[in-house]
């Protein structure tokens, strides 16, 4: 390259162009926050150039998201960034009782379980590319873990609550059993009433002595029963006493 010539360089990647930085390895600061770098060459521009993802928007999230958690339940903090170089060191710091910040963990996740671990935390991302360093800190994140001692009275209360719930369940099962029994008895009584013979029905009459019972003819669909015990004004009973001939009776009216 000759002095005075214009040089253009482009950083290839999938991120937005504003999330890249160009570095001249003879310098200690970034030259351009963009995926494109344009230079008007001077003698001082000689050397090696490197493009890298820019460390930006470091933040902290937590699971669960509840503001208050009981001791024994774990709270996990996650450190994240909108963009960052491939090699990043993540660290965690906590505000101690003296008002100073103390490093308490390394990595993108930090898990807390004890009430004494309540307090303010922040995550820090650190990246170093040769002699160039990027570093960014997240906003503060507050964690509150409450201490809840399980004394004998607490255990007794829990046990009593469990027994009450079991008693209610058993009572409901007993009531359900009685209800089903009553329903079955009502169904059986209804069936017995419907299947009982009608009042005054004495069953099929026996033929007179010496006379054989007529056989059902082909095509007959059932038996005919005769009531010889009483007469009815609305209809003439089919009584053998009124027979005028074989299979002939008094008028059926």
C-alpha positions in Angstrom: 0.0 0.0 0.0 1.1 3.5 -0.8 0.7 6.5 1.4 -2.4 8.4 0.4 -4.3 5.4 -0.9 -7.8 4.7 0.3 -8.4 1.3 2.0 -11.8 -0.2 2.9 -12.2 -3.3 5.1 -15.5 -5.1 6.0 -16.1 -7.4 8.9 -18.3 -10.5 8.0 -20.8 -11.7 10.5 -24.5 -12.3 11.3 -24.8 -9.4 13.8 -25.9 -5.9 13.2 -23.0 -3.8 11.8 -23.0 -1.5 14.9 -22.1 -4.5 17.1 -18.6 -4.9 15.7 -15.4 -3.1 16.5 -12.1 -2.7 14.5 -8.8 -2.8 16.3 -5.3 -1.8 15.1 -3.1 -4.1 17.1 -0.4 -1.5 17.4 -2.9 0.6 19.4 -4.8 0.0 22.7 -8.2 1.4 21.8 -10.8 0.5 19.2 -10.7 2.4 15.9 -14.2 2.1 14.7 -17.5 0.8 16.0 -18.9 -0.5 12.8 -18.5 -3.5 10.5 -16.8 -1.3 7.9 -13.5 0.4 8.2 -12.2 3.0 5.8 -8.6 4.3 6.0 -6.6 6.9 4.1 -3.3 5.2 4.4 -0.4 6.9 6.4 2.9 5.5 7.6 1.4 5.0 11.0 -1.4 2.7 9.7 1.0 -0.1 9.0 0.4 -3.3 11.0 -2.3 -5.9 11.7 -6.0 -5.2 12.0 -8.7 -7.3 13.7 -12.5 -7.2 13.7 -14.4 -8.5 16.7 -17.9 -8.5 18.1 -18.4 -5.7 20.5 -19.3 -6.4 24.1 -22.6 -4.6 24.8 -25.7 -4.4 27.0 -24.7 -6.7 29.8 -27.6 -7.5 32.1 -28.8 -10.0 34.7 -32.0 -12.1 34.8 -33.1 -14.5 37.5 -35.2 -17.7 37.9 -37.6 -17.6 39.6 -38.5 -14.0 39.0 -40.2 -13.6 42.4 -38.8 -10.7 44.4 -38.9 -12.7 47.6 -37.9 -16.4 48.0 -37.9 -18.7 51.0 -34.7 -20.3 52.2 -34.1 -23.7 50.7 -35.5 -22.7 47.3 -32.8 -21.9 44.8 -32.4 -18.6 43.0 -30.3 -18.7 39.8 -28.9 -15.5 38.3 -28.0 -15.4 34.6 -25.5 -13.0 33.0 -26.2 -12.1 29.4 -25.2 -9.6 26.7 -26.7 -8.5 23.4 -23.3 -9.2 21.7 -19.9 -10.3 22.9 -16.7 -11.7 21.6 -16.2 -15.5 21.5 -13.9 -15.5 24.5 -15.4 -13.7 27.6 -14.8 -14.1 31.3 -18.0 -13.7 33.4 -17.8 -12.9 37.1 -20.2 -12.0 39.9 -19.8 -9.5 42.7 -21.9 -8.8 45.8 -22.3 -5.7 48.0 -21.0 -6.7 51.5 -22.0 -5.3 54.9 -19.1 -2.8 54.8 -20.4 -1.3 51.6 -17.7 -2.8 49.4 -18.0 -5.2 46.4 -16.7 -8.7 46.9 -16.3 -11.2 44.0 -18.5 -14.2 44.8 -18.4 -16.3 41.6 -17.2 -16.9 38.1 -19.3 -18.0 35.2 -22.5 -17.0 33.5 -24.7 -18.5 36.3 -24.8 -18.0 40.0 -27.1 -20.1 42.3 -28.2 -18.8 45.7 -30.1 -20.7 48.5 -29.3 -19.2 51.9 -30.9 -16.2 53.6 -27.4 -14.7 54.3 -26.8 -14.6 50.5 -29.5 -11.9 50.1 -28.2 -8.6 48.8 -27.2 -6.7 45.6 -25.3 -8.4 42.8 -23.9 -7.4 39.5 -22.3 -9.3 36.7 -19.2 -8.3 34.8 -18.1 -9.4 31.4 -14.4 -9.2 30.5 -12.8 -9.8 27.1 -9.2 -9.5 26.0 -8.0 -9.6 22.4 -4.2 -9.5 22.4 -3.5 -6.2 24.1 -7.0 -4.8 23.7 -9.5 -5.2 26.6 -13.3 -4.9 26.7 -15.1 -4.8 29.9 -18.8 -4.1 30.9 -20.8 -4.3 34.0 -24.5 -5.0 34.4 -27.0 -3.0 36.5 -27.5 -4.1 40.1 -29.8 -7.0 40.8 -31.4 -7.4 44.3 -32.0 -10.9 45.8 -34.1 -11.4 48.9 -34.1 -14.8 50.6 -36.1 -15.1 53.8 -35.3 -17.5 56.7 -38.2 -19.6 57.8 -37.4 -21.9 60.7 -39.2 -25.2 60.8 -39.8 -25.6 64.6 -41.8 -28.3 66.4 -45.0 -26.2 66.4 -44.7 -25.6 62.6 -44.3 -29.3 62.0 -47.3 -30.0 64.2 -49.4 -27.4 62.3 -48.5 -28.9 59.0 -49.3 -32.4 60.3 -52.7 -31.2 61.6 -53.5 -29.6 58.3 -52.7 -32.9 56.5 -54.9 -34.8 58.8 -57.8 -32.4 58.3 -57.5 -32.7 54.6 -57.5 -36.5 54.8 -60.6 -36.5 57.0 -62.4 -34.4 54.5 -61.4 -36.7 51.7 -62.7 -39.8 53.7 -66.0 -38.0 54.5 -66.6 -37.2 50.8 -65.9 -40.8 49.9 -68.4 -42.1 52.5 -71.1 -39.7 51.4 -70.5 -40.7 47.8 -70.9 -44.4 48.8 -74.2 -43.8 50.6 -75.5 -41.8 47.7 -74.7 -44.6 45.2 -76.4 -47.2 47.5 -79.5 -45.1 47.8 -79.6 -44.6 44.0 -79.3 -48.4 43.4 -82.1 -49.1 45.9 -84.4 -46.6 44.2 -83.7 -48.2 40.9 -84.5 -51.7 42.2 -87.8 -50.5 43.7 -88.8 -48.9 40.5 -88.1 -52.1 38.6 -90.1 -54.1 41.0 -93.1 -51.8 40.7 -93.0 -51.9 36.9 -92.7 -55.7 36.8 -95.7 -56.4 39.2 -99.0 -57.8 37.6 -101.9 -55.4 37.1 -104.7 -55.4 39.7 -107.4 -58.0 39.0 -105.3 -60.1 36.6 -105.4 -63.7 37.7 -103.3 -65.1 35.0 -104.4 -67.5 32.2 -107.7 -69.4 32.8 -107.7 -73.1 32.9 -109.9 -74.8 30.3 -113.0 -76.8 31.6 -112.5 -80.4 32.6 -112.5 -82.6 29.7 -111.7 -80.0 27.2 -108.2 -79.6 25.9 -106.6 -76.2 25.6 -106.7 -74.9 22.0 -103.3 -74.9 20.4 -101.9 -71.7 19.0 -102.4 -71.6 15.2 -99.6 -70.8 12.9 -99.2 -67.0 12.6 -100.5 -66.4 16.2 -98.3 -63.9 17.9 -99.2 -64.8 21.5 -101.6 -66.3 24.0 -105.1 -65.0 24.8 -106.0 -64.8 28.5 -109.6 -64.9 29.6 -111.1 -63.4 32.8 -113.9 -65.5 34.2 -113.9 -63.9 37.6 -115.9 -60.7 36.8 -117.7 -59.1 33.9 -117.2 -55.6 32.6 -119.8 -53.4 31.2 -117.5 -51.9 28.6 -116.5 -55.2 27.1 -117.9 -58.7 27.0 -115.5 -61.0 28.7 -114.2 -64.0 26.8 -115.6 -66.6 29.1 -116.1 -70.3 28.2 -119.5 -70.1 29.7 -120.6 -67.9 26.8 -119.3 -70.1 24.1 -121.9 -71.0 21.4 -119.6 -73.2 19.5 -116.0 -74.1 19.1 -113.9 -70.9 19.1 -117.1 -68.9 19.1 -118.0 -66.6 22.0 -120.7 -64.1 22.9 -120.4 -60.8 21.2 -117.3 -58.9 22.0 -118.5 -55.3 22.4 
